[in-house]
Amino acid sequence: MAETDVCVLIPTLDEAATIGDVIDEFRELGYDNVLVADGGSSDGTREIAEDRGARVFVQSGSGKGQAVREALRRIDAEYVLMLDGDGTYRPADAEALLEPLREGRASHVIGDRFAEMHPDAMSRLNRVGNGIINRAFSVVHHRDLGDILSGYRAFTTESTEHLDLTADGFGIETEFSVECVRHGIDTEVVPIRYDPRPDGSETNLHPFKDGATIMLTLYRLAKMNNPLFYYGSVGVTAILAGVLVAAWVAYRYFVVGISHEVMAMLSGFGVLLGVQLLMFGVLSDMVVTLHREQRQRLERIAARNDDEE
């Protein structure tokens, strides 16, 4: 792998205070193919990026996820190095991220910010939120990727052809992680440095709003990767609601002496619905498992044929 084989992708929105230095550092390291996906900045970000030698385009939609998806269609390099333009990630860590790709150990690499994080780089609220989301990911998708919300990643363009990316906002990192697990893409986590934003640089992240969006994305994607959890959680909730309503109806009938036929029917419906969702979750999980086994079998056959040729 040469530096010319790598496209540095930087989604931006009003990053005039930092984008110039980020591009300069990459170009000093030999990475001249820099693509900036701008979300409609009004502070001169695009002009600065162009002056520093980057290719720049204004995304047709809105949100980081939409910018990344549109940028991927414009990239013809074999490898992509993606990071934010806010100066929190170090271009010097690019080599560590690209090494697993170069050696063929992985097709997608995530930079773990928590491995070497500056004390002022992340607020306590964001640390707690990241911890909850990472823990939820490992429980739902049965894989611990350390820091699924990291914006510093390296991957092959070939691997993105298998991913179904639809997120428009900050859920794109979560979607990348889930899709890699779902499609069995070799993923590696490497430690990186994470610094605080320089003075004059404002974050575009809204902790509560974007955190809720990420959690909803994580749950929504469980439908395809872990249907037993997705449908089972709804089923268990329906069963518990039905049981609670049934207990209330029983109390009102046997203790107070008042019957509630409609509420009794509603509780029975809730329990039956929950049981059906659980059964559907089990069947869906079996289908997903069989699909994975079949895909792995076909991949082994294809690899064997390639070796013979």
N, C-alpha and C positions, 0 to 999 in steps of 0.2 A: 504494500500500500504506500502510495506517495501522497503528499499533501494535495496534489492536483486531483486526486481521486475523491477528495472530501469536499462536500458543500457545507459551509457553516450557515445554518438557518437561524435567524434571529427575529422572532415576532416582537413588534414594538408598538407602543402607544405613549406618546409624549415622554420620550427618553432622551431629550436633547442634552441633558446634563452628563450622560454616561456613554451614549452610543458611540461617540467618536473614539474614546479611549478603548472601548471593547474591540472595535474593528481594527484599530491600529495595532493592538497587541496580537491579534490573530494574524495579521499580515506580516508582522515581524517574525512570527513563528513559521511563516511560509504558506499560510492558508489564504490564498488570494481569492478563492471562490466563496464570496460572502453574499448571501441573499437575505435582504431585510424585507419582512412582510409587515407593512405599516397599517395600523388600524385607523388612519385618518388623523394623524398627529397635527397639532396646531402650534407647536413650539419650535419648529425648524428641524425636527428629527430627520425627516427625509433628506433635506438639503445637506445636513451634516454627514449622513451616511453616504450619500452620493459623492460628496467631496473627498471622503476617505477611501473611495474606490469600490464601494459595495454596489451590487445590483439592488434596486429598490422597486417595489410595486405596492400600490394601495389595494388592500383587499376589497373584494366586491361586497362582502357582508360585514358582520361585526362579531367581535369576540375572538379570543386567542385560538380556540379550537378551529373555527372557520378559517382563520389565517393560516394555520398549520396545514390543514387539508388542501387549501388552495395552493400553498407553496409547494407541497409535495408533487403536485401535477406539473410544476415548472422545473423541477430538479432532474437533471440527467446524469449526475454523478453517481458513483457506485455506493458511496457512503455519505451519511448525513450526521452532522454534529449539531444538535439543537440546544439552544440556551436562551435565557432572557437577556435583554439588553440593558438591565438595570445596574450592572456592575457588581452584583453579588456573587457571580460565578467567575472563576479564574480561568482565562484561556490556557494558562500553564497546565491545567488538569486535562487538557484535550488528549494528550498522549496516553494517560491512564485509561480514559474512556475508549479510545480507539484500539488499544492493545488486544482486548479479547476478540474484536472483529478481525484484526490482522492475523491473529493466530488461529482463527476458526473455532474458537471456544464458544462463541455466542453470536447471535444475529441482532441482539438488542441489549444495550448496556445502560444501566441507571446509575447516576451519580448519587451516592448517599451523603446528603448534607449533614447528617447528624454525626458522621464520623469525625469531622473536624470543623465544628461550627463555632464561630465567634460568639462570645457571650451576648453581644448586643444585636446579633443578626436576626433574631426572631423573638417576638414577645412571648410571654408566658402563655397567653391565650392561644396563640398560634401553635406553640409547642404541644399544648394539651390537645388541641384539635387535630394536629397531625398524628399524634399518638393514637387517638381514638380511631381515626380513619385507617391508619396502617394496621391496627389490631383487627378492625372489622374486615379489612381485606383478607388478612391471613385466615380468619375464621370462615368467611363466606367462600373464598376461592382456594383454600387449602394450600397456600403458598406464601411464604414470607419473603417479600422483596425489599424489606428494609425501609425504603422511602419512596412510596409510589407517587407522591406528589412532586417529586424533584423535577425541575424544569431543565436540568442538564442531562442530556441523553445522547447516545450514539447508536446508530442502527444502519442496517443495509437497506437500500431502497427496495431490494427484492422482497424483504420481509414485510414491508408495508403493503405489498400487493395482496397479502392474505388477511389484512386487518379491515374490519368494518368500522370505520371511524365516522361518528355522526355528531359528536359533541361540538358545540359552538364556543363555549366559554372555557373556564379553568378546569372543567371536567375532562379535558383532552388527555392530561397525564394519567388520570385514573383509567380512562378508556384504553390508552396504550397498554397499561399494565394488565388489565383484564383480558384484552384481546390476545396478548402474548401468551398468557396462561391457557386461554381457551383453545388456541391453535397450536399449542405445543412448541412455540418458538423459543429457542435456547436464549435464556436471559441471564445476565450476570450483573451483580451489584459491586461497584467499586467505590472506595472512599474518596471524597473530594472536600475541598475547602469551601465554606460558605461564609461570606462576609456581610456586614450590614450595608445598607444602601448609603452611598455617598451623600454628603450634604447637598441639598437642592434637588434631590431625586425623590419623587412622590410615588407611593405604591398605588397600583390599580386594583389591588385585592381588597375585597370587602369580606372580613372574616366570617360573619354570620350568614350572609346571603350566599357567598361562594361555598362556604362549608356545607350548607344545606344542599346546594346544587350537587356538590361532589358526592355526598352521602346518597342522594337520590339516584345519581348516575351509577354508583356502586351497587345499589339495590336493584336497579333496573337491569343491569347487565348480568345479574345473578340468574336471570330467567333462562339464559342460554348456557351458562357455564355450570350453575348449580341449581337446577330447577327444584330439587327437593327442598332446599332452603327457601327459595322464592315462593313456591306454592305452599310449602309446609308452614311457613311463618304466618301466612294469611289464614290457612286452615286452622291452625292452633288458636289463633286469635278469635276466629268465628266460633270454634267449639267452646272456648272459655266464656265468650259473651253469651252463648246460648245456655251454658250451665248456670251462669250467674242470674240470667233472667228466669230460668226454671226454678232456681232456689228461691228467688223473690216471689214467684207465683205460688210455690208450695207453702211458703211462710204465710202469705196472705190468705190462702185457702184453709190451711189447717189451724192457724192460730187466730186470725182475725175473722175467718168465715166468709170471705169475699172471693169469688172466683174471677179469673181473668182469662177467658178462653182465647182471646186474640193474642195476648202476650204469651200464652202457653204454646200456641201455634208458631209464633215468631221464634221462641226459644228452640223448638224442635227443628224449624227451618235452619237456624244458625248452626246447630249441631250437625245436621245432615250435610249442609254445605261445607262445613269444615272437614268432615270425613271424606267427602268427595274430592276436595282440594288436596288432601293428604295423599289419597290414592293416585290422583293425577300426578302429583309431584314424584311419587315413587316410580310410576311408569315412565315419566319423562326422564328421570335420572337414569333409568335402565337404558333408554334409547340413547342418551348422551354418552353413556359409558361404552355401549356397543359401537357407536360412531367413532369414538376415540380409538378403540382397539382396531377397528377396520382401517382407519386412516393410518395408524402406526404400521399396520401390516403392509399396506400399499406402499408406504414410504420405504420400508425395509426392502420390498421387492424392487422398487425403482432404484434404490441405492445399489442393490446387488447386480442389477442389469447394467448400471453405469460402470461398476467395477469390472464386469466381464468385458465390456466394450473397450 
